[in-house]
């Protein structure tokens, strides 16, 4: 089964890679809000499951809304609003979010 996670930027990608313990494609949107660019960036036919984990700020909410409109079957994961960004969310929290979505995550001694 081929899975992917959509994030906004490189620092989000790096944060997720610190936690994941399985090969996953991580697609960075680099802040694009253009529906056409999103369609070109995300090849949904390539994946069995696609997840969206974006920031809990206005830009993240706007991106999430656009993705929901284009790709209604994608699964959405959320970081807590108090962290605002995926990149500033503690590793333990990222691990919990991904684990609940049935990703294989590394075991840490927090």
C-alpha positions in Angstrom: 0.0 0.0 0.0 1.5 3.3 -1.1 0.8 6.3 1.2 1.6 10.0 1.1 1.3 13.0 3.5 0.8 16.5 2.2 2.5 19.3 4.1 3.1 22.9 3.5 6.9 23.2 3.6 10.3 21.6 4.0 10.5 22.1 7.8 7.1 20.3 8.2 8.5 17.4 6.0 11.7 17.3 8.2 9.7 17.1 11.4 7.5 14.2 10.1 10.6 12.3 8.9 12.0 12.4 12.4 9.0 10.4 13.6 8.1 8.1 10.8 9.4 4.6 10.7 8.1 3.5 7.3 8.7 4.8 3.8 6.1 7.5 3.0 6.1 10.1 0.2 5.8 13.5 1.7 4.5 16.1 -0.7 5.4 19.8 0.0 3.0 22.3 -1.4 5.4 25.2 -0.7 2.5 27.5 0.1 0.7 27.2 -3.2 -3.0 27.9 -3.1 -3.5 27.6 -6.9 -6.0 24.8 -7.6 -4.3 24.0 -10.9 -0.8 23.8 -9.2 -2.2 21.5 -6.5 -3.7 19.2 -9.1 -0.3 19.0 -10.9 1.6 18.6 -7.7 -0.6 15.8 -6.3 -1.1 12.7 -8.4 -3.9 10.9 -6.4 -3.8 7.9 -8.7 -0.3 7.1 -7.5 -1.4 6.5 -3.9 -3.8 4.2 -2.0 -4.0 6.7 0.9 -3.2 10.4 1.1 -3.2 12.4 4.3 -3.1 16.1 4.8 -1.2 17.6 7.8 -0.9 21.4 7.5 -0.5 24.3 10.0 -3.4 25.4 12.2 -3.2 29.0 10.9 -5.1 30.9 8.2 -2.8 29.7 5.4 -3.1 26.1 6.5 -6.9 26.3 6.8 -7.1 27.9 3.3 -4.8 25.2 1.8 -6.8 22.5 3.6 -10.1 23.9 2.2 -8.7 23.8 -1.3 -7.4 20.3 -0.9 -10.8 19.2 0.4 -12.5 20.7 -2.6 -10.1 19.0 -5.1 -9.6 15.7 -3.3 -12.6 14.9 -1.0 -11.3 11.4 -0.2 -8.0 12.5 1.4 -7.8 12.0 5.1 -7.1 15.1 7.2 -4.8 15.1 10.3 -4.7 18.1 12.7 -2.1 19.5 14.9 -3.3 21.4 18.0 -4.0 25.1 17.5 -1.7 26.0 20.4 1.3 24.8 18.3 0.1 26.7 15.2 2.6 25.0 12.9 3.5 21.4 12.2 7.2 22.4 12.4 6.8 23.7 16.0 4.6 20.8 17.2 6.6 18.6 19.6 7.8 15.3 18.2 5.8 13.4 20.8 2.6 15.1 19.5 3.5 14.4 15.9 4.1 10.8 16.8 0.6 10.6 18.5 -1.1 12.2 15.5 0.6 9.8 13.0 0.2 6.7 15.2 -3.6 7.3 15.5 -3.7 7.4 11.7 -2.0 4.0 11.7 1.4 5.1 10.6 4.4 3.2 11.9 6.4 5.6 14.1 9.7 5.4 15.9 9.7 4.7 19.6 11.1 7.6 21.6 11.9 8.0 25.3 10.0 11.3 25.9 
